[in-house]
């Protein structure tokens, strides 16, 4: 029924437009083609100015409406985030100025140079000066913006500072797995052929002693230290994923068979961000920013930014992944008849009571 109503509505709109067109032709015949065209051009010209004003008002309204919704991620939580926001603002000012200028000229020209019957259009096929201006200025502006962006990119992908925290993050369908070095401060080797779902989800090499104290978090939780650089070593088990840390303005693909890296310095703890946003339930989030399959929506993990003391206390509570799997002590074998003897003792105790 709704489809039929939509078809009828569209048909009525076309019918109305057709009738308006017919009426315009009748009026033009009565008034004279030239006079009618001049009046119509004048109305259209002023309408363009009104339309431009409405567009600008709409842009301002959308801006004021969206800014409050961006509050949870408005404050950059890393040193790179502050630099990224600066680049974004510069880009926004440059492109915004160009947008306003070009749009204003478009609508103004439609009004100012409308046909009035009193002037003729001037035709010229080529202008070296004009082409030089509109080619050189945009090229220089883009070169500056690209240079600023490349500087930030080279910094975040360069080797991390000495003493930086190291965390490996692995994406798989459909969750993240994080790995932290143990007391030795080193991450052990891994090999994809060692992967199994029982006790080696990321393929650690148990022959490498450095792997035996590594801490593996299967829910992908990241524990970062405030004001301490952290290097993320990024990998994928199956398809392309993407480590997205919007609050820190960081993003890097996780590609099967390739190790990617990036580093940054967290600057605001989770507790401090709760106060800044006024949200007691605020959490930093790690998301997958690459469509990776039907369970893509579930690839989320919590990021905690804490002090060094809090992080050290958390590490002491963790056990190595090796001790939970291949290094797990075997249970002592039961003696023959042990279970039966235990059952007799329980029955005797019940009778005595």
MIKOL-636386 format. One record per residue (C-alpha): x, y, z; residue in one letter. Coordinates in pm, whole numbers, plus 50000, padded with zeros to 5 digits. Layout:
N
     px     py     pz  code
      X      Y      Z     A
...
REM end
This chain:
353
     px     py     pz  code
  50000  50000  50000     X
  50279  50241  50091     X
  50452  50163  49762     X
  50139  50251  49566     X
  50104  50581  49756     X
  50467  50664  49676     X
  50410  50602  49306     X
  50097  50821  49310     X
  50287  51098  49493     X
  50571  51094  49239     X
  50319  51103  48953     X
  50145  51405  49108     X
  50476  51588  49147     X
  50558  51534  48779     X
  50209  51648  48685     X
  50246  51969  48887     X
  50588  52042  48735     X
  50440  51985  48388     X
  50156  52227  48459     X
  50401  52489  48591     X
  50603  52454  48273     X
  50293  52496  48058     X
  50189  52803  48258     X
  50535  52957  48211     X
  50510  52913  47836     X
  50168  53080  47832     X
  50295  53374  48039     X
  50601  53410  47820     X
  50379  53424  47512     X
  50161  53695  47667     X
  50442  53911  47807     X
  50697  53850  47538     X
  50986  53607  47552     X
  51261  53862  47629     X
  51077  54045  47907     X
  50969  53718  48065     X
  51326  53579  48057     X
  51464  53894  48225     X
  51210  53872  48508     X
  51271  53504  48554     X
  51651  53551  48560     X
  51614  53825  48821     X
  51408  53597  49046     X
  51651  53309  49000     X
  51948  53540  49070     X
  51808  53661  49403     X
  51703  53307  49486     X
  52066  53199  49455     X
  52169  53451  49722     X
  51891  53331  49953     X
  51992  52969  49891     X
  52356  53046  49975     X
  52250  53212  50302     X
  52036  52907  50388     X
  52330  52674  50318     X
  52558  52873  50549     X
  52298  52878  50826     X
  52255  52501  50787     X
  52630  52445  50816     X
  52650  52651  51136     X
  52349  52468  51280     X
  52497  52125  51201     X
  52827  52230  51358     X
  52661  52344  51681     X
  52450  52028  51689     X
  52736  51782  51635     X
  53003  51932  51863     X
  52833  51822  52190     X
  52799  51468  52053     X
  53177  51457  51998     X
  53261  51540  52362     X
  53377  51186  52458     X
  53649  51195  52191     X
  53703  51570  52169     X
  54001  51571  52405     X
  54311  51400  52262     X
  54453  51149  52510     X
  54804  51125  52365     X
  55088  51343  52243     X
  55021  51229  51888     X
  54654  51311  51936     X
  54734  51674  52015     X
  54951  51695  51703     X
  54681  51525  51495     X
  54417  51771  51614     X
  54645  52059  51517     X
  54682  51913  51167     X
  54307  51865  51144     X
  54239  52225  51245     X
  54490  52359  50992     X
  54335  52144  50718     X
  53986  52252  50822     X
  54075  52622  50813     X
  54245  52598  50474     X
  53979  52385  50305     X
  53701  52575  50484     X
  53827  52908  50353     X
  53851  52766  50000     X
  53502  52617  50030     X
  53345  52942  50149     X
  53521  53148  49882     X
  53437  52918  49591     X
  53076  52865  49700     X
  53020  53236  49756     X
  53163  53319  49413     X
  52950  53048  49252     X
  52625  53185  49392     X
  52733  53552  49354     X
  52826  53505  48988     X
  52487  53341  48925     X
  52326  53660  49062     X
  52567  53926  48938     X
  52610  53804  48583     X
  52258  53686  48509     X
  52121  53768  48168     X
  51946  54109  48162     X
  51939  54168  47788     X
  52171  54469  47827     X
  52510  54297  47797     X
  52673  54018  47602     X
  52892  53744  47745     X
  53264  53774  47670     X
  53421  53455  47535     X
  53788  53366  47566     X
  53936  53023  47516     X
  54257  53044  47718     X
  54433  53242  47995     X
  54784  53144  48109     X
  54765  53381  48405     X
  54438  53236  48534     X
  54552  52878  48493     X
  54879  52954  48669     X
  54691  53099  48966     X
  54441  52818  49011     X
  54711  52552  48964     X
  54996  52694  49171     X
  54805  52808  49481     X
  54621  52475  49541     X
  54941  52281  49469     X
  55137  52481  49729     X
  54859  52448  49986     X
  54838  52071  49934     X
  55218  52037  49954     X
  55222  52211  50292     X
  54939  51993  50429     X
  55101  51673  50300     X
  55439  51772  50451     X
  55279  51828  50793     X
  55104  51492  50769     X
  55416  51303  50660     X
  55610  51448  50953     X
  55353  51310  51197     X
  55341  50975  51014     X
  55718  50928  51017     X
  55727  51005  51389     X
  55456  50756  51493     X
  55606  50477  51278     X
  55969  50546  51372     X
  56148  50334  51638     X
  56000  50395  51980     X
  56209  50574  52245     X
  56434  50360  52461     X
  56252  50219  52762     X
  55910  50235  52597     X
  55639  49994  52702     X
  55593  49713  52449     X
  55261  49545  52377     X
  55174  49305  52096     X
  54817  49318  51968     X
  54684  49046  51738     X
  54353  49060  51555     X
  54151  48755  51461     X
  53793  48686  51370     X
  53644  48820  51586     X
  53841  48952  51884     X
  54174  49102  51986     X
  54454  48923  52175     X
  54717  49128  52357     X
  55057  49011  52483     X
  55282  49174  52740     X
  55645  49088  52817     X
  55709  48924  53153     X
  55981  49011  53406     X
  56253  48978  53141     X
  56102  49271  52949     X
  56116  49082  52619     X
  55853  48932  52393     X
  55935  48582  52276     X
  55918  48448  51923     X
  55600  48332  51754     X
  55536  48121  51445     X
  55201  48088  51272     X
  55229  47709  51236     X
  55231  47679  51615     X
  54881  47826  51644     X
  54617  47612  51809     X
  54301  47704  51998     X
  54378  47493  52304     X
  54693  47646  52450     X
  54869  47859  52186     X
  54626  48101  52022     X
  54898  48324  51875     X
  55160  48060  51793     X
  55429  48121  52055     X
  55756  47930  52023     X
  55787  47743  52354     X
  56153  47661  52278     X
  56229  48031  52312     X
  56275  48101  52685     X
  56160  48461  52636     X
  55806  48339  52564     X
  55763  48151  52890     X
  55697  48457  53105     X
  55487  48644  52847     X
  55138  48745  52959     X
  54856  48688  52709     X
  54519  48860  52752     X
  54258  48684  52542     X
  54004  48968  52558     X
  54261  49207  52409     X
  54260  49454  52699     X
  54534  49715  52668     X
  54691  49850  52987     X
  54887  50166  52912     X
  55097  50382  53144     X
  55041  50756  53163     X
  55328  50967  53023     X
  55524  50658  52916     X
  55574  50584  52544     X
  55412  50261  52429     X
  55497  50070  52113     X
  55225  49852  51964     X
  55343  49554  51761     X
  55046  49468  51541     X
  54962  49140  51369     X
  54664  48946  51231     X
  54582  48576  51226     X
  54340  48555  50935     X
  54221  48862  50742     X
  54307  49232  50746     X
  54196  49405  51066     X
  54275  49755  51185     X
  54378  49882  51528     X
  54167  50191  51588     X
  54233  50406  51895     X
  54013  50709  51834     X
  54077  50877  52169     X
  54451  50865  52100     X
  54410  50952  51728     X
  54597  50637  51630     X
  54517  50388  51354     X
  54716  50109  51191     X
  54627  49807  50976     X
  54680  49456  51110     X
  54785  49250  50808     X
  54836  48870  50798     X
  55202  48785  50746     X
  55320  49142  50806     X
  55414  49308  51135     X
  55321  49675  51162     X
  55420  49910  51443     X
  55332  50245  51587     X
  55405  50427  51910     X
  55261  50713  52112     X
  55252  50847  52467     X
  54924  50838  52664     X
  54873  51163  52855     X
  54538  51125  53037     X
  54445  50839  53269     X
  54107  50672  53246     X
  54005  50817  53583     X
  54099  51169  53471     X
  53906  51131  53146     X
  53597  51031  53344     X
  53618  51368  53518     X
  53687  51559  53196     X
  53390  51405  53014     X
  53165  51398  53319     X
  53090  51032  53243     X
  53158  50792  53534     X
  53125  50496  53293     X
  53376  50628  53041     X
  53624  50379  52894     X
  53887  50409  52625     X
  53818  50172  52339     X
  54014  49965  52091     X
  53806  49900  51781     X
  53858  49730  51447     X
  53838  50000  51181     X
  53847  49758  50888     X
  53545  49554  50778     X
  53665  49202  50853     X
  53357  48982  50832     X
  53010  48928  50978     X
  53138  48951  51337     X
  53324  49279  51277     X
  53097  49466  51520     X
  53224  49252  51812     X
  53592  49338  51769     X
  53613  49579  52058     X
  53843  49584  52361     X
  53890  49807  52663     X
  54195  50032  52696     X
  54303  50133  53046     X
  54544  50421  53103     X
  54687  50410  53455     X
  54984  50518  53662     X
  55308  50320  53677     X
  55227  50195  54028     X
  54881  50077  53923     X
  55026  49901  53621     X
  55296  49726  53827     X
  55029  49603  54072     X
  54823  49468  53781     X
  55124  49286  53634     X
  55193  49110  53965     X
  54844  48962  53957     X
  54895  48808  53610     X
  55026  48463  53533     X
  55224  48371  53226     X
  55046  48210  52934     X
  55300  47926  52938     X
  55208  47830  53294     X
  54843  47802  53190     X
  54912  47570  52897     X
  55216  47360  52811     X
  55390  47465  53135     X
  55092  47374  53352     X
  55197  47118  53616     X
  55055  46774  53545     X
  54817  46625  53802     X
  54962  46341  54012     X
  54833  46002  53892     X
  54578  45838  54122     X
  54657  45506  54284     X
  54436  45211  54198     X
  54141  45199  54432     X
  54205  45555  54557     X
  53863  45681  54453     X
  53687  45379  54607     X
  53878  45424  54934     X
  53786  45790  54948     X
  53420  45701  54900     X
  53431  45449  55190     X
  53582  45712  55419     X
  53303  45959  55332     X
  53035  45697  55398     X
  53194  45604  55734     X
  53203  45969  55836     X
  52833  46009  55754     X
  52740  45699  55961     X
  52945  45825  56257     X
  52766  46159  56248     X
REM end
